[in-house]
């Protein structure tokens, strides 16, 4: 089977199921595992993220959504040459990755018609369901079941580790201008890690919040995980927050419990590493009990 993955999550799952050799095409964002970067890129973005500010990226995204344009370009010639049997895409967010509708339009001119598997996770259980869907579609159902079982066992161990501890109040931020609070599975990650997300609910989309709302909530911990940003890239954008009135008076700031984390690796995408993200949060929120769980390079103090 020849597979094109148009979603970093799917790429990660396919490799985890032992299908790396069958993956023939990926997107510009598929960088895990490292072997994925050697695959042919069949999707690119129109956003120059490294050269654009948060404001500029937001304006570009909103303009594209208003006009109905895609933020992604499909290399149709590459797809014609690769002739995949299966394409894995998504319906969750047309900002985060190319959506099924644009994929179908791109494929309309191809002589062959590959199978399309479209994922749409909103919760941790949805993420596990999608692992099993990919396994079923590729003949790796047992491997998918085993992977999900290992991930769920890890979640249970972390949950038990912090179960009796006080639960700090947490705000996770997925964008810095406009300010956007986390959504989808992140509140669940916080809950399992022994915290309480105070402005977001599990399964709901990330949403714009006003600065006075954050000041009023005054969380014990503030976790910055802008979508698609590395820790270094997030640090470049910090003045957007630190210049806001009352920033230095926030409880999370005065207690030195504000953190930058690797969002793309552990929080922004719905792959197996969401469980690593739970480890990261548990270690940040409960360092005495779970600090050893934080992988190197996963988080830095603000």
C-alpha positions as CSV (number, residue, x, y, z in Angstrom):
1,X,0.0,0.0,0.0
2,X,1.2,3.5,-0.9
3,X,0.0,6.1,1.6
4,X,0.0,9.9,1.5
5,X,-0.4,11.6,4.9
6,X,-1.7,15.1,4.8
7,X,-1.7,15.5,8.5
8,X,1.2,15.4,11.0
9,X,-0.9,13.3,13.4
10,X,-1.5,10.7,10.8
11,X,2.1,10.6,9.8
12,X,3.1,10.0,13.5
13,X,0.5,7.2,13.8
14,X,1.5,5.5,10.6
15,X,5.1,5.3,11.6
16,X,4.1,4.1,15.1
17,X,2.1,1.3,13.5
18,X,5.2,0.2,11.5
19,X,4.0,1.7,8.2
20,X,6.8,4.1,7.6
21,X,8.0,2.3,4.5
22,X,4.6,2.6,2.9
23,X,4.3,6.4,3.5
24,X,5.2,8.0,0.2
25,X,4.1,11.6,0.7
26,X,3.7,14.0,3.6
27,X,3.2,17.7,4.3
28,X,5.6,20.4,5.1
29,X,4.7,20.1,8.8
30,X,5.3,16.3,9.1
31,X,8.6,16.3,11.1
32,X,8.0,13.4,13.6
33,X,9.4,10.9,13.6
34,X,12.5,12.4,12.0
35,X,12.4,9.9,9.2
36,X,9.2,11.5,8.0
37,X,11.2,14.6,6.9
38,X,12.8,12.4,4.2
39,X,9.4,11.7,2.5
40,X,8.2,13.7,-0.5
41,X,6.2,16.8,0.4
42,X,2.9,17.0,-1.3
43,X,1.3,19.8,0.7
44,X,2.7,23.3,1.4
45,X,1.3,26.3,3.2
46,X,0.9,29.9,2.0
47,X,1.8,31.2,5.4
48,X,5.4,32.2,6.0
49,X,5.2,31.5,9.7
50,X,8.9,32.1,10.4
51,X,8.7,35.6,8.9
52,X,5.2,36.7,10.1
53,X,4.1,38.0,13.5
54,X,1.1,36.5,15.3
55,X,-1.0,39.5,14.1
56,X,0.0,38.9,10.5
57,X,-0.7,35.2,10.6
58,X,-4.1,35.8,12.2
59,X,-5.0,38.4,9.5
60,X,-3.9,36.1,6.7
61,X,-5.9,33.2,8.1
62,X,-9.0,35.3,8.6
63,X,-8.8,36.8,5.1
64,X,-8.4,33.3,3.6
65,X,-11.4,31.9,5.6
66,X,-13.6,34.9,4.5
67,X,-12.7,34.4,0.8
68,X,-13.0,30.6,0.9
69,X,-9.3,30.2,-0.1
70,X,-7.2,27.4,1.3
71,X,-4.2,28.1,3.4
72,X,-2.6,25.0,1.8
73,X,-1.5,24.0,-1.7
74,X,-1.5,20.5,-2.9
75,X,1.2,19.3,-5.4
76,X,-1.2,17.6,-7.8
77,X,1.7,16.5,-10.1
78,X,3.4,14.8,-7.1
79,X,0.2,13.0,-6.2
80,X,-0.2,11.9,-9.9
81,X,3.3,10.5,-9.9
82,X,3.1,8.8,-6.5
83,X,-0.4,7.3,-7.2
84,X,-1.2,6.6,-3.6
85,X,-3.7,3.9,-2.6
86,X,-4.7,5.8,0.6
87,X,-4.7,9.5,1.5
88,X,-5.2,10.4,5.2
89,X,-6.6,13.9,5.8
90,X,-8.7,15.8,8.4
91,X,-12.0,17.7,9.0
92,X,-11.0,19.2,12.4
93,X,-9.6,22.6,11.4
94,X,-9.0,24.2,8.0
95,X,-6.4,26.4,9.7
96,X,-4.2,23.6,11.2
97,X,-4.1,21.4,8.1
98,X,-5.6,21.0,4.7
99,X,-9.2,19.9,4.9
100,X,-11.0,17.1,3.1
101,X,-12.9,19.4,0.7
102,X,-9.7,20.9,-0.7
103,X,-8.2,17.5,-1.0
104,X,-11.1,16.1,-3.0
105,X,-11.0,19.1,-5.4
106,X,-7.2,18.5,-5.9
107,X,-7.8,14.8,-6.6
108,X,-10.6,15.4,-9.1
109,X,-8.1,15.6,-12.0
110,X,-6.2,12.4,-11.1
111,X,-6.6,9.3,-13.2
112,X,-6.7,7.1,-10.1
113,X,-9.0,7.5,-7.2
114,X,-7.3,6.7,-3.9
115,X,-9.2,5.9,-0.8
116,X,-9.7,8.9,1.5
117,X,-9.6,8.5,5.3
118,X,-10.6,11.8,7.0
119,X,-10.0,12.2,10.8
120,X,-11.9,14.6,13.0
121,X,-10.8,14.3,16.6
122,X,-11.9,16.7,19.4
123,X,-11.1,14.6,22.5
124,X,-8.5,12.1,23.7
125,X,-10.9,9.3,23.1
126,X,-11.4,10.6,19.5
127,X,-7.7,10.5,19.1
128,X,-7.5,6.9,20.2
129,X,-10.5,6.1,17.9
130,X,-8.6,7.6,15.0
131,X,-5.5,5.4,15.7
132,X,-7.8,2.4,15.4
133,X,-9.4,3.7,12.2
134,X,-5.9,4.1,10.6
135,X,-5.0,0.6,11.8
136,X,-8.2,-0.9,10.4
137,X,-7.7,0.9,7.0
138,X,-4.1,-0.3,6.7
139,X,-4.4,-3.9,8.0
140,X,-2.7,-3.0,11.3
141,X,-5.7,-3.3,13.6
142,X,-3.8,-5.4,16.3
143,X,-0.9,-3.0,16.3
144,X,-3.3,-0.1,16.7
145,X,-5.1,-1.7,19.6
146,X,-1.8,-2.4,21.3
147,X,-0.6,1.2,20.8
148,X,-3.9,2.6,22.3
149,X,-3.6,0.2,25.2
150,X,-0.1,1.3,26.0
151,X,-1.1,5.0,25.8
152,X,-4.1,4.5,28.1
153,X,-2.0,2.6,30.6
154,X,0.4,5.5,30.7
155,X,-2.4,8.0,31.2
156,X,-3.7,5.9,34.1
157,X,-0.3,5.8,35.8
158,X,0.1,9.6,35.6
159,X,-3.4,10.2,36.8
160,X,-2.8,7.9,39.8
161,X,0.5,9.6,40.6
162,X,-1.1,13.0,41.1
163,X,-4.6,11.9,42.2
164,X,-4.3,13.0,45.9
165,X,-2.5,16.3,45.2
166,X,-4.1,19.8,45.2
167,X,-5.3,20.8,41.8
168,X,-3.8,24.1,40.6
169,X,-5.9,26.4,38.4
170,X,-4.5,26.5,34.9
171,X,-4.9,28.6,31.7
172,X,-3.4,27.2,28.5
173,X,-3.0,29.7,25.7
174,X,-3.0,28.6,22.0
175,X,-2.4,32.0,20.5
176,X,-1.1,35.3,21.7
177,X,-2.7,37.9,19.5
178,X,-5.6,37.7,19.5
179,X,-5.5,35.9,22.8
180,X,-6.9,32.4,22.3
181,X,-7.4,29.8,25.1
182,X,-7.0,26.1,24.5
183,X,-9.6,23.7,23.2
184,X,-10.4,20.2,22.2
185,X,-8.3,17.7,24.2
186,X,-6.0,20.1,26.1
187,X,-8.4,20.6,29.0
188,X,-8.5,16.8,29.4
189,X,-4.7,16.7,29.4
190,X,-4.7,19.3,32.2
191,X,-7.3,17.3,34.2
192,X,-5.3,14.1,33.9
193,X,-2.1,15.9,34.9
194,X,-3.7,17.0,38.1
195,X,-4.8,20.5,37.2
196,X,-8.0,22.5,36.5
197,X,-8.3,24.4,33.3
198,X,-10.4,27.5,34.2
199,X,-11.4,29.1,30.9
200,X,-11.8,26.1,28.5
201,X,-13.8,22.9,28.3
202,X,-12.8,19.6,26.9
203,X,-14.1,18.9,23.4
204,X,-14.8,22.5,22.5
205,X,-12.9,24.6,20.0
206,X,-10.1,27.0,21.1
207,X,-11.6,30.4,21.5
208,X,-10.7,34.1,21.8
209,X,-10.5,35.4,25.4
210,X,-10.1,39.0,26.5
211,X,-7.2,40.0,28.7
212,X,-9.5,41.1,31.6
213,X,-10.9,37.6,31.7
214,X,-7.5,36.2,32.2
215,X,-6.6,38.8,34.9
216,X,-9.8,38.0,36.7
217,X,-9.2,34.2,36.6
218,X,-5.7,34.8,37.9
219,X,-4.5,31.2,37.4
220,X,-1.9,29.4,39.5
221,X,-0.2,28.3,36.3
222,X,0.0,29.7,32.8
223,X,1.0,27.5,29.9
224,X,1.8,29.0,26.6
225,X,1.5,26.6,23.6
226,X,0.8,28.7,20.5
227,X,-0.3,26.4,17.6
228,X,2.6,25.5,15.4
229,X,5.2,27.5,17.4
230,X,8.4,26.1,18.8
231,X,9.5,27.4,22.3
232,X,12.0,29.7,20.6
233,X,9.3,31.1,18.3
234,X,6.9,31.6,21.2
235,X,9.6,33.5,23.1
236,X,9.9,36.0,20.2
237,X,6.2,36.8,20.7
238,X,6.3,37.2,24.5
239,X,6.1,41.1,24.4
240,X,2.5,40.7,23.2
241,X,1.8,39.4,26.7
242,X,4.3,41.0,29.0
243,X,3.3,44.5,27.8
244,X,-0.3,44.0,28.9
245,X,-1.5,45.9,31.9
246,X,-1.3,43.9,35.1
247,X,0.9,41.1,33.6
248,X,3.5,41.3,36.4
249,X,0.8,40.9,39.0
250,X,-0.6,37.6,37.7
251,X,-0.3,34.9,40.3
252,X,1.3,32.6,37.8
253,X,4.0,35.2,37.0
254,X,4.8,36.2,40.6
255,X,5.0,32.6,41.6
256,X,7.2,31.8,38.6
257,X,4.8,29.2,37.3
258,X,4.4,30.5,33.7
259,X,5.8,28.2,31.1
260,X,6.6,27.9,27.4
261,X,6.0,24.4,26.0
262,X,6.5,22.7,22.7
263,X,2.9,22.9,21.4
264,X,3.3,21.1,18.1
265,X,4.9,18.1,19.7
266,X,2.7,17.6,22.7
267,X,-0.5,19.7,22.5
268,X,-1.5,21.1,19.1
269,X,-1.8,17.8,17.3
270,X,-3.9,14.8,18.2
271,X,-1.3,12.1,17.9
272,X,0.2,9.6,20.4
273,X,2.4,12.3,21.9
274,X,-0.6,13.8,23.6
275,X,0.2,11.4,26.4
276,X,3.7,12.8,26.6
277,X,1.9,16.2,26.9
278,X,0.1,14.9,30.0
279,X,3.5,14.0,31.4
280,X,4.8,17.5,30.7
281,X,1.8,19.1,32.4
282,X,2.0,16.8,35.4
283,X,5.7,17.6,35.8
284,X,5.1,21.4,35.6
285,X,2.1,21.4,37.9
286,X,3.5,18.9,40.4
287,X,7.3,19.1,40.1
288,X,8.0,17.3,43.4
289,X,5.9,14.3,42.4
290,X,6.2,14.2,38.6
291,X,9.0,16.6,37.6
292,X,11.0,13.6,36.2
293,X,8.3,13.0,33.5
294,X,9.1,16.2,31.6
295,X,11.2,15.3,28.5
296,X,14.3,17.4,27.7
297,X,13.4,20.4,25.6
298,X,9.6,20.1,26.2
299,X,9.2,23.2,28.4
300,X,11.0,26.3,29.6
301,X,10.2,28.8,32.3
302,X,9.0,32.1,31.1
